[in-house]
Amino acid sequence: MQRAFQSRKLASIELKNSFIKTATFEGMYDDGIPNQKLIDYHVSMAKGGVALTTVSYGAISPDARTFKTQMYIHDDSLEQLKILADSVHQVGGKVSIQLTHCGYFSKNTDQKRPLAPSRVFNEYGCMSGIFFSRAMTALDLEKVSEDFAKAAFDLKNIGFDAVELHMGHGYLLSQFLSPWTNRRKDEYGGSLENRARYPLEVFKKIKQKVGSDFPILVKLNLSDGFQGGFTLDECKYVAKELEDAGCAALVLSGGFTSKTPFYLMRGGIPLKGMIQNGTSLAEKFTMALFAPFIIKKYDFEPNFFLKQARIIRETVTMPLVYLGGVDSKKGIEEILDAGFEFISIGRALIHDPDFLLKLKDGSITKSGCTRCNQCIVEMDRGGVRCVI
Ligand SMILES: Cc1cc2nc3c(=O)[nH]c(=O)nc-3n(C[C@H](O)[C@H](O)[C@H](O)COP(=O)(O)O)c2cc1C
């Protein structure tokens, strides 16, 4: 266990141990501008002993937001994010941010036809009246990749130590990788090589803009978790390409938010709270009617992605971040034995930001998180928190 607390390099930066707080949407914004709660939240993670804390869902442009009041990277939010980065540094931590574009997962009513690789039905935003996506043109591809690069550059300039490019969970770059949503007939669709082309171009554009020393992590699906989606075999190819392109570390996850939202978390489905959080009566009603049949339940087990992640460990030599169901000393030992350099944690740290300090001093051996997943309901009720 002590080996997990030894310092190590992530590309050019030194991390004090192997632990990363993974991105879990905080919902701590006032009109899209990060508030003091968000700063305090990440400071508490750093004080609790994680080497690197990750701010979630940094939308790279107004259109990259899943809903209208979400944060996006621009001058006003950068001002607060700089205070956040400085505050985390003051308590000895390092900070990263997830760079994201939602693609067609949009309830942002400013955007009637959200961008996607192809024209597809928007099962995520249809209840907000946004029924179909618009296939991206060459100009869109150029503009979005530039937005990604500029956002990373601006964040580096205000003192962020790393960025995490979101290629998973069904968001835009994952929509390109997935044959389910990418039905393009040009060089960006069809074969795996073609589907991976745009996500890899975006990665390379960011790298060019921020310089080779600045760590860019990538969150990548092991698989989408349903027939007809991105597969583990395909993940091997993308992982190798990202290794060759100089990715600092791969954060391995899975699932597709509009189809298999609980594949990436496992455990309880807090249906009542999700329905209550619906933004209109129509949305609440439709959710109540259909959600119980549509949302699939996956039982929780510790280290639930380890079996799949081991296959990627055998495929690449680059640093890998294990994520998914880390909740005990025993589980951490198992991940280290399997050869992962970094360990990312979500719910055990939402439940208790001092989880690692307590593991380290031996006062606990296991998290008290029950995977009720009520924390996801709280994201939309003033900020993510554990209700236990
Ligand atoms: C409340 C909550 C919010 C989440 N928000 C995000 C997010 O914004 N971006 C993301 O990539 N993953 C998000 N996730 C998924 C987590 O990053 C992680 O993959 C998942 O919780 C499994 O890790 P764990 O078992 O350590 O919690 C979220 C998870 C939870 C519980």
The ligand as a MOL file (V3000), in Angstrom:
LIG
                    3D

  0  0  0     0  0            999 V3000
M  V30 BEGIN CTAB
M  V30 COUNTS 31 33 0 0 0
M  V30 BEGIN ATOM
M  V30 1 C -21.7440 12.4210 -9.2670 0
M  V30 2 C -20.9440 11.9590 -10.4470 0
M  V30 3 C -20.6580 12.8320 -11.4820 0
M  V30 4 C -19.8780 12.4110 -12.5670 0
M  V30 5 N -19.5260 13.3220 -13.5310 0
M  V30 6 C -18.6250 12.9790 -14.4750 0
M  V30 7 C -18.1270 13.9510 -15.3780 0
M  V30 8 O -18.4830 15.1310 -15.3370 0
M  V30 9 N -17.2140 13.5320 -16.3040 0
M  V30 10 C -16.7930 12.2510 -16.3640 0
M  V30 11 O -15.9610 11.9300 -17.2240 0
M  V30 12 N -17.2470 11.3070 -15.5280 0
M  V30 13 C -18.1250 11.6420 -14.5760 0
M  V30 14 N -18.5500 10.6970 -13.6720 0
M  V30 15 C -17.9970 9.3290 -13.7200 0
M  V30 16 C -16.7410 9.2280 -12.8420 0
M  V30 17 O -15.6960 9.9970 -13.3770 0
M  V30 18 C -16.2450 7.7730 -12.7030 0
M  V30 19 O -16.0160 7.2730 -13.9900 0
M  V30 20 C -17.2540 6.8720 -11.9860 0
M  V30 21 O -17.8340 7.5200 -10.8640 0
M  V30 22 C -16.5980 5.5770 -11.5090 0
M  V30 23 O -15.6090 5.8350 -10.5520 0
M  V30 24 P -15.8630 5.5430 -8.9590 0
M  V30 25 O -16.3240 4.1160 -8.8610 0
M  V30 26 O -14.5260 5.7850 -8.3300 0
M  V30 27 O -16.9050 6.5000 -8.5080 0
M  V30 28 C -19.3800 11.0780 -12.6070 0
M  V30 29 C -19.6950 10.2080 -11.5610 0
M  V30 30 C -20.4630 10.6210 -10.4840 0
M  V30 31 C -20.7230 9.6630 -9.3590 0
M  V30 END ATOM
M  V30 BEGIN BOND
M  V30 1 1 1 2
M  V30 2 1 2 3
M  V30 3 2 2 30
M  V30 4 2 3 4
M  V30 5 1 4 5
M  V30 6 1 4 28
M  V30 7 2 5 6
M  V30 8 1 6 7
M  V30 9 1 6 13
M  V30 10 2 7 8
M  V30 11 1 7 9
M  V30 12 1 9 10
M  V30 13 2 10 11
M  V30 14 1 10 12
M  V30 15 2 12 13
M  V30 16 1 13 14
M  V30 17 1 14 15
M  V30 18 1 14 28
M  V30 19 1 15 16
M  V30 20 1 16 17
M  V30 21 1 16 18
M  V30 22 1 18 19
M  V30 23 1 18 20
M  V30 24 1 20 21
M  V30 25 1 20 22
M  V30 26 1 22 23
M  V30 27 1 23 24
M  V30 28 2 24 25
M  V30 29 1 24 26
M  V30 30 1 24 27
M  V30 31 2 28 29
M  V30 32 1 29 30
M  V30 33 1 30 31
M  V30 END BOND
M  V30 END CTAB
M  END
